[in-house]
Every structure is written in C-alpha cells, then in structure tokens.
Amino acid sequence: MIKTLLINNHLKLIRIVGNCLSTNRSNINLGDQMKILNDTKQFESALELFNKYKDKNLDKCSNWIIIQALRACTNLRDIEHGSIIHNLISSRLKYDSYVLPAIIHFYSKFI
C-alpha cells in the first residue's frame, strides 16, 4: 500500500514537472520566433505574435518574450504599445534585472 502511494505521488510529480517544462518550451519557442522576426525587421509581426500570446498567458511570459516585444516597439517607435507592455509588467520590474534595461532602452529612443 505504501509502495502504491509512493508510485502515485511520483507519477503526479512527473506530470507537474512535464507540464512546467512544456510551458517553458513554448515560451522559449515564442521568444525565439519573435527574435527571428525582429532580426529580419518584421517588427509588426513580432508584436502581433506577442499580442496573441499575452492575452492568454501574460503571467507566463518569459523575460525573453518581453524583451523581444519591447525591441519591436523600440524599432517601430511605438511608444503607446511599449508603454502598455511596461504597465502590464511593472510589478515584475522590481525583481527583474533583465527586462529593466530593455525598458530603459525603449524610453531612451523617445528623449
């Protein structure tokens, strides 16, 4: 009986870890897709991709995705969209040393 409980708990843990990894994998793929679009100067497409994803999963957006979205806004000189992104993630900035430079770079283009 104890052995069965341990096996069931082990299987639950494997499922949870698998779900987390698949979410992170899709985040990485989205960020990489956005980077490719940004690198090929398809900034509007990168923002469209971000907008589709953020409506469903903003709290799961990785730093990489946010940075790519801000990069697209910077290159498009789209202060409105960039400010919206900033407001959406402002609570995360206090603890995030990766996105903050992207925000600073974004706003520096409008000074």
N, C-alpha and C positions, 0 to 999 in steps of 0.2 A: 504494500500500500504506500509506504513512504517512497519507495522507488518510483512508483507511478506518479506521485505528486511532484517529485523532483524532475522527472522527464517532462511532465506537462508544463511546469514553470520554465524549464529550459527552452521548450518549444515556443512559449509565449515571448520570452526574451529574444529569441532568434527572429520572430516575426516583427517585433518592435524595432530591433536594430535594422532589419531588412527594409522596413518602411522608411526609417530615417535616412538610410543610405540611398534609397531610390529618390527621395525628395531632394537630397543634396546633389545627386547626379543630375537631375533635371534642372536644378539651379545652375550648376556648372555648365551644362549644355546651353542654357538660355544665355548666360553671360558670355560664353564663347561665341554663340551666334551673333549676339549684339556687337561683340568686338570685331568680328569679321565684317559686319555691316558698317561699323564706324571706320574701320581701316580702308574700306572701299568707298568711303564718303557717301554711304547710303544712310544718312543720319535720320531722315524721316522714317525709314523702315525700322531702324533700331528703336525709335521711340514708339512706333506702333506695336512692335513686339513687346516692349516693356508695358505699355498700357493694357494689352490683352492679359498679360500675366498678373500685373499688380492688382487689377480689380478682384481677382480671386485669392491672391496669396501675398499681399503686401508684407505681412509679418514674417513671411518665409523668404523674402527677397534677400539674397546674399549681398555682401558688400560689393562684390564683383559686378552684379547686376545694376546696383545703384550707381556705381562709378561709371559704368558704360552709358547709362541713361543720362547722367549729368554731362558726360563727354559729348553726347549727341546734342543736348541742349546748348552747350557751350559753342559747338561748331555751327549750330543753326542760329545762334544768338537769340534763343527763345527764352527770354527772362521769365515770362509768365509760367511756362511749363516747368522750368528749373526751380522756380520759387514754390510751385505746388509740390514738387518732389521734396524740396527742403522742408516744407511744412509737414509733409507726411512722415518724414524720418527724423524730425527734430528731437524727439525723445531719445533716439538712439545715438545722437552725435556726442553726447556727454561721455559715452563709454567707447566710442569708435574712432580710433586714430587713423583708420584707412579712408573713410568717406570724407572726413573733415577737409583734407587737402583738396579733394575734388570740388567741394562746396566753395572753398576759398578761391580756387582757380576759376570756377564758374562766375562768381561775382566780380572777380578782378577784370574780367573782359568787358564789364559794363561801367567801369570807372572812367 
